[in-house]
Amino acid sequence: MIEDFRYVWKTFGGYQLTSGIRETASSVVYESTHPINWNKLAIKFIKKSTVSEEASANEVEINKAIDCDYIMPIEDIIMEVPSEFYCGIVMIKATGCDLYDLLEKNNGPL
């Protein structure tokens, strides 16, 4: 795990990472700000250590194809990423709580 969010204040694909949001076994998510309109963004970096290249590509393709009010659409894909990741998936940052936080707060599924 990269618990220290070592890439805060680094720039990848034109996006400066401003803080760490969450790390899972398969990804690390950072907060960023859009370089032109200053909207808050979330950038999910997919780990090579736990995800196959095929699974990473599938996640990107599935997310691109989904049109659902409950899933944030992909704004951009960053290929200029640190060597331990396949890519960065750029999405608008949701306000409110994270699904994981909601599950923890309610001791499991709703």
N, C-alpha and C positions, 0 to 999 in steps of 0.2 A: 504494500500500500504506500502511496505517496502522501502520507498524512500532512506533510508540511505545505502542500500546494506550492511547490517550488517555482512554478511559472507565473505567479502573480507579478504584474507590472511588465511582463514580456509581451511582445507583439508577434502575432502569427496571422498571416494572410490579411494584414491591415487592421486586425482587431487587437486592441490592447486588453489583456486580462486584468481585471481589477480586484477580484477576490475569488476564493474557492467556495463552491456551493456544496458539493457532495462527491464522495468517492465510493464506488461499488467495486465488486470483483472484476467487472468488465469495462469500466469507464471512469473517467474523472470529469466532473462538470465544473466549469468556471463561469463567473459573471464577467461580462464585457460591456462595452458601450459602442454603439454603432458609430463609425468614424465620420459620418456625414450628418445624420439627424439626431444623434445622441440618445436614441432609444436604448433601453436596457436589453441586453441579449444574454442568452445562456449558450455556452459552447461545450458540447460533449465530445471529449476525446476518447476514442475507442482503443483499448489496450491490446497490444500484440501478444502480451504474455498469457492472456486467458481467452482470447477470441480468435478464431481462424480468419484468414483473409476473406474466405468465401462468406462467412457469417457476417463480417463487417460490411461487405458489399451488399449482402441481402438486406441488412438493416437500413442502409442508405436507400436502396431501391424501394423497399416497402414504405418507408417514411415519405419518400417523394410521391408515391402513388396514393397515399391516404388523404382523404378529404373528410375530416371529421372535426366537429366543433370542440371535442374534448382532447384532441391531440394537436400540439403545436406544429405548424408546418415548418419545413426546412426553409430557411432564408438563404443559406449559402453552405457550401462544402469547402473546407480548407484542406488542401493537400500538403501545404508547407507547415509541417508539425514536427515536434520532437521525435526522435527515432524510435521511442518506445510505443508510439501510437500509429494507427493506420491513417486516420483523418480526424478532422474536427467537424462536427455537425452544428451549424449555427442556427439557433431558433430565437424567437422573441422570448424574453424571460417572463414567465407567468408570475402574477402577483398572488398573494395568499400563501397557502402552505403547500408543501411538497406532498405527494401521495404517500411516501414513506412515513413522513411525520404524522399524517392523518391516521395511518394504520397503527403506528406506535401509540398515539394518543388514545385511540379507542381499543387498545389491546387486541388488535387483529382486524379481520374483515368487518365491514359495517353490517 
